[in-house]
Amino acid sequence: MLRIAVPNKGSLAEPAAQLLGEAGYATRRDGRELVLADPDNDAEFFFLRPRDIALYVGSGTLDVGITGRDLLLDSRAAAAEVLPLSFAGSTFRFAAHPGTAAGAADLQGVRVATSYPGLVEDHLRAAGVVADVVRLDGAVETAVRLGVADVIADVVETGSTLRAAGLEVFGEPILRSEAVLVRRRDAPEPDGLGVLVRRVQGVLVARQYVMVDYDVRREHAEAACAITPGLESPTVSPLADPDWVAVRAMVPRAGTNRVMDELYDLGARAILVTTIHACRI
């Protein structure tokens, strides 16, 4: 039985549950459930704090889990990333009062406040910098004003919170994070992991594409297929009218309306777009 750790709260929890549900696994009906058996898929789910998941997986207590890349690296657990999951994205940056530093190389001997000490210490070590990393829980943007630190390292989205505190980002990002599927490092692959990965990949691909069906005159079929080349190639089928063919192809979701406009201008008609819920590529 595959034992899977799932976030029980925070920005990771709902998208992780939705992803697993779309992949055909059981989802909990009550948010207070801590363990959920899924006998149809020979799996069992454990709902844990996102920060603890890499530790449980790295120790071998659980087989796989969903957590953030930032939490994985910060934990220093014996767990490894298997698959990026394309949600809960974030960027970690250094920030300080203007003129304090231009990059990580300027942080020798300074105090750096963060909620991710392991991640920051490893980043500074890789840059050959020795600094005093101050661990804080929760918001760290006031650490400089309160005299606890000279620099902070934190998630940066718009930067408005930092600017309000009189800080600005500097240097290259420490890390670009997102939700990831993790397993124990240097351990045999657990039974059921291959199926889980294929199912999740199928959902992730399906979210990026839609299926487009349309009719087009035979003489324009080649040009139409150039607009909708599909993954390998489009499906072209004859119609009752020998002058027309039906075409079906997967196209990137983000460009759907542009593709429909181009097909219509080419003379295609009966253009239909269908959502793909899951697939195997």
N, C-alpha and C positions, 0 to 999 in steps of 0.2 A: 504494500500500500504506500502510495506517495504521500508524504507528509509535507504540507505546504503552509508556510507562514504568510499571513496577510495583514496589512496595516489595519488597525481597529479605529483609527481616528486621524484627523489632520487632512491635508490636501491630497495625500496618497490614497486614503481609504475608499472614497466613493468611486474614483476612476478605476482602481484595482478591482473592486467588486464588479463593476460593469464589464470590464475586460474579461474576467473569468466567466461571468454569466454568458456573454456573447460567444465565448469559446466552448460552451456546453457544459460547464461545471455548475454544481449546486451553489446557490447563494443563500445567505442567512436571512431569515424572515424577521428576526428580532435582533436589534442592534446590541443587545446585552449578551448574546451568545458568544462564548469564548472558544468553543470547539464545534465543528460541524462535520459530520460524516457524509461522504458522498459515495455510497457503495456501488452505484452504477458506473462510476469512473475509477473505482478502486483508489480513492483519494480521501484524505482527511485534512481539513483546514483548521488552522490555529490563528486566532485573531490577537495580535500582539502590538505593543508600542512600536512604531516604525524604527525607532532608534535601537531597539533590542533585536530586531530580526536578523541582522547580519551575525550577531553573536550566537544566536541559537543555531543558525545554519552552519556557521563556521565550526562550531563545536560538534556537529554531527547529530545534535538532538532532533533537528528537523532536516528534511532533505533539500528543500528549495524555499525561496521566499521572494516577496516583492518589497523592495525598499528603495530609498534614494541613493544615487551614486555617491552623493556627499556623505550620507550616513554610513554607507559601506566603507568608504575610505577613512572616515573619521574613527570608526570602530577599531580599525586595524585587525579585524577578525580574519580567520583563515577561510574566507569566502571569496569567490570570484564572480565577476559579472558574466552572465550567460547571454543575455539579450536585452538591448535597450527597448523601452516600452512607449516612448514618444508622448509622455504626459508628465505633468508636474515639473516642467523645466525651470531652471533657475541659474543665475550666474553669480559666482562669488568673486568679490573684488576687495582690494585694500582701499581705505579712505582715511583722510586726515585733514587738518586745516591746510588751506592752500600754501604751497611752498615747503611743506614738511618733507616730502620725498617725491621722487619721480618714478621709482620702481622698487622691486624687492631688494635690490642690491643696496639701497639706501637705508635699510631697516636694521643694520648691524647695531646691536645693543639697545634697541628701543623696546618699549612695552607695546604689545599688540593684544588687544582685547577681542575675543571671539567666543561663539558658542560651539565652535568646532576645533578644539585645540589640536587633536590628532591630525586633522587635515592640514591645518596651518603649519604646524611644526614640521610635517613631512615636506610641505612645499618649500619652506624656508631652508630646510636641510639640503634639499635638492639644489637650491640656489647658492649654497655655501654660506648661508647667513645664520648667525647665532643671535636670537632675540629672546626677550622675556615674554612668553605667551601667557596671557591672563585669561583664565576660563570664566565666562559669565553665562548664566542661564537667561534666556529671553533677550529683550532688546539691548543692543550694545552701543547704539549711536550716541548715548549720553556719557559713555565711559571717558571720552577725552575731556568733555566739559567738567566732569566731576574729578578729574585728575587721576583716574585709575590707570589710564593708558595714554600713549602718544598717537597710536594708530589703531583703527579697528579693521576687522576682516569679517564681512557679512554678505548676505544675499542682497544684491542690488537689482531692482527692477527699473523704476523710473528715475530713482535718485532723489526724489523730492524730499523724502524723510531725512536723507543725509544733508541736503542743502539747508533744510530748516534747522539743523544742528550746527551749521557753519562748516560742514565737511564737504570734500569733493573726492571722487575716486581718482586713483592714479595707477599707472603700470598696467601690465597685461592681466587678464582675468586669472584668478587662482584656479578656478574650475568651472566648467559648464556642466551642470548636473541635470538629471532627469530620473524618472523611475526606471528601475532595472530589475530583471529577474536574476537571482543569485543562487549559487550552489556552493557546496564545500569544495575548497581548493584541494587539488591532488588526491581526490577520492574517486572510487569507481562511480560511474554514472548510475543513479538510482533508477529502478524500474519505473516506467511511466513518464520520465522526464522528456524523452523524445516526443511522445504524444502531446504533452503539455506545450512544448516549444512549437511544434507544428501547428497546433490549434491557435495559439496566441499569434504566431506569425500570420496565419490566415486571417485573423481578425484585423491585425494592423494593416495588412495589405488592402483588405476590403475597405477600410476606412479611408484609404488614399485614392481609391478608384470608384468609378461608377460604370455601369454597362450602358452603352448607347446602341440603339437599334434604329435603322432608318432604311428607306427605299430610295434608290437613285437610278437614273437611266444608265444602261449598260456602258455607254460610251464615256460616262463620267466616273465609272467605278474605280479606275486606277487612281484618279485624282482624289476621290473621296477616301480611298484607303490610305493615301499619303497623309490625309488629315487625321485619320483614326487608325494608326498602324497596329494597335493592340500590343500585347506583350510579345507573342511570337509572330502572329499575323491575324488579321481579322477573318471572320467567317463570312463568306459570300455565298448566298443561296439564290437559285433561280426563282422567279415568280411566275404566276400564270401568264402574265404579259411578258413575252420574250424580250421586250425592249427594256425591261426593268429587272433589277436584282435587289435582294435584301441583304443588308450588311449588319453585322454585330461585332462590337469590339469594346474592350475595356479602355477607358481614357482617364487621365488624372482628374480627380474631383475638382481641384482648384481651377481647371481650365474649361469646365463643362460648358458654360454659356458662350465662350469664344468659339469652341468647337461647333456648337449648334449653329451659331451665326455663319461660320464658314461653310458648313454643309448646306445650309439653306441657300446661301448665295450661289452655291454650285448647282443648285437645282434639286437637292435631296428633299424628300418630304416624309411625313409620318415619322418624324424624329422623336424618339422616346428615350428617356433617361431613367434607369432603374438603380436603386440602391443595392449594393452588394453587402450582405450581412457577414459572410465568411467565405473563404476560398482556400484552395491548396495550389500553390504555384510551383 
